Amino acid sequence: MNLEQLAELRTPEGAAALDAAARLAGGDPLTAAAALRSAGVPAGLAAAALTQAELRRRAAGKFGASAAGMFLTRAGLEQATRGVVARRRAERLRAAGVATLADLGCGLGADALAAARAGIRVYAVEADPVTAAMTAANVATAGLANLVTVKCGDATTVDVSGFDAVFCDPARRRAGTGRRIFDPNAYSPPWDFVTDLVRRLPRTVVKVAPGLDHALIPADTEAEWVSVDGDLVEAALWGGRLAEEPRRATVLPRTPAPHRGTPAPLGGTPAPHRGTTAEADAEPQPGNAVAHVLTGPGTDEAPVGPVRRYLYDPDPAVVRAHLVAELAAELGANLADPAIAYLYADVAAPTPYARCLEVTDVLPFSLKRLRSLLRERRVGRVEILKRGSALDPEQLRRDLRLSGDQPASLVLTRVAGAPTTLLCRPVP
Ligand SMILES: C[S@@+](CC[C@H](N)C(=O)[O-])C[C@H]1O[C@@H](n2cnc3c(N)ncnc32)[C@H](O)[C@@H]1O
């Protein structure tokens, strides 16, 4: 996609081609192209419209219904923040008193749009001309042009002194190849630039890869890990006055649940307490998700003890934020191996931070013994969870030669250093 093709898509003919392409998206691409061509759409415009329609279809999982009117690139969509996460972040910024924000490297504008929807005035800078033009179009489509200014340029040269806060989501994929970058020094804008913002400015938020090494987190900065429906999706550094706690795990459902939980006052989220949980609701508007927030220093260690009746498999945001000890304290639980993040307790307590299973059998790992136990229990279907085991679950499933009619959960782990299998059943 180039600027001329984007401009053509924004004409009345382009809009008609996009509408027609949307009706054909998801089917056979050659048939769709032929249908557009036979309806009189020129080949170039038809191809551009079909590409957009396909990207919009894929983007619906990230942005919901608003994806249908957005202009997208493949690379931009892959790197864009999920709507539910961007909205949550924007609400927190707004609640912290942020009224103006510089978005340095705004991509397709998912974060800028969310901030504007939260009432924040945004100055969005993007180095890639086509991406910047698409963001400007997305802002206009959303009716937010009065709140968002999009500039094409180098974000590292922007004077950020006049803004309440700065947001940066550096590119973590190589331009051209789209390959993932794991070394923060290869991010764009570069890591040094980003961490300098965090250290120097009164309020900075930086989105980072969830695999970020804790050793790279600047001092006095809050590091937050976010999961959506149990999938770890991103981490963020909150610097300066925005830092509330050293470590935070935010657990979000993908599906907005505006009527669940007790709504917080408009424009604010209740602060979670260290080491405990808080149900932090965003503004009580349709489309907002209930977030569960666990915080703490991230340096505490959970007690180690025996396997008990219930096993808790903590959410990946809790594990990555190093908040397993805080969760253990809340559940009255312990680890069974100091290096493995499964928790065990005598009571099954409902928690948004972990999945709970009832342990029915504990056995040292032995394929023969496991096979005979599963046969005795008539287990024919197993889900296999593992932490601290090198076994290949699919190979194990084949080796078990299951034949019964009962389901079970198998946990491959270590207990006090010894390879152990736990036979479990889900707790409703
Ligand atoms: C990860 S994406 C941002 C995604 C965005 N937060 C969203 O959710 O839609 C990073 C963007 O930064 C842009 N970028 C990289 N280096 C830049 C620089 N020095 N100045 C401006 N933009 C830059 C890239 O082109 C890319 O579009």
The ligand as a Tripos MOL2 file, in Angstrom:
@<TRIPOS>MOLECULE
LIG
   27    29     1     0     0
SMALL
NO_CHARGES

@<TRIPOS>ATOM
      1 C1          4.8130   -0.9370   17.9090 C.3       1 LIG1
      2 S1          4.3510    0.2390   16.7490 S.3       1 LIG1
      3 C2          3.2060    1.2470   17.6070 C.3       1 LIG1
      4 C3          1.8610    0.6250   17.7040 C.3       1 LIG1
      5 C4          0.8120    1.4960   18.3400 C.3       1 LIG1
      6 N1          1.0790    1.7360   19.7460 N.3       1 LIG1
      7 C5         -0.5540    0.8930   18.1900 C.2       1 LIG1
      8 O1         -1.0280    0.2530   19.1360 O.co2     1 LIG1
      9 O2         -1.1480    0.9970   17.1110 O.co2     1 LIG1
     10 C6          5.7720    1.2340   16.6750 C.3       1 LIG1
     11 C7          5.7540    2.2650   15.5700 C.3       1 LIG1
     12 O3          6.8520    3.1540   15.7930 O.3       1 LIG1
     13 C8          7.2890    3.6190   14.5430 C.3       1 LIG1
     14 N2          8.6550    4.1330   14.7550 N.ar      1 LIG1
     15 C9          9.8020    3.4580   14.9460 C.ar      1 LIG1
     16 N3         10.8140    4.3040   15.1550 N.ar      1 LIG1
     17 C10        10.2960    5.5530   15.0890 C.ar      1 LIG1
     18 C11        10.8430    6.8510   15.2220 C.ar      1 LIG1
     19 N4         12.1390    7.0490   15.4810 N.pl3     1 LIG1
     20 N5         10.0080    7.9130   15.0860 N.ar      1 LIG1
     21 C12         8.6920    7.7210   14.8460 C.ar      1 LIG1
     22 N6          8.1390    6.5250   14.7010 N.ar      1 LIG1
     23 C13         8.9170    5.4520   14.8330 C.ar      1 LIG1
     24 C14         7.2160    2.4070   13.6500 C.3       1 LIG1
     25 O4          7.1300    2.7900   12.2990 O.3       1 LIG1
     26 C15         5.9400    1.7310   14.1660 C.3       1 LIG1
     27 O5          4.8360    2.0880   13.3930 O.3       1 LIG1
@<TRIPOS>BOND
     1     1     2 1
     2     2     3 1
     3     2    10 1
     4     3     4 1
     5     4     5 1
     6     5     6 1
     7     5     7 1
     8     7     8 2
     9     7     9 1
    10    10    11 1
    11    11    12 1
    12    11    26 1
    13    12    13 1
    14    13    14 1
    15    13    24 1
    16    14    15 ar
    17    14    23 ar
    18    15    16 ar
    19    16    17 ar
    20    17    18 ar
    21    17    23 ar
    22    18    19 1
    23    18    20 ar
    24    20    21 ar
    25    21    22 ar
    26    22    23 ar
    27    24    25 1
    28    24    26 1
    29    26    27 1
@<TRIPOS>SUBSTRUCTURE
     1 LIG1         1 GROUP 0 **** ****
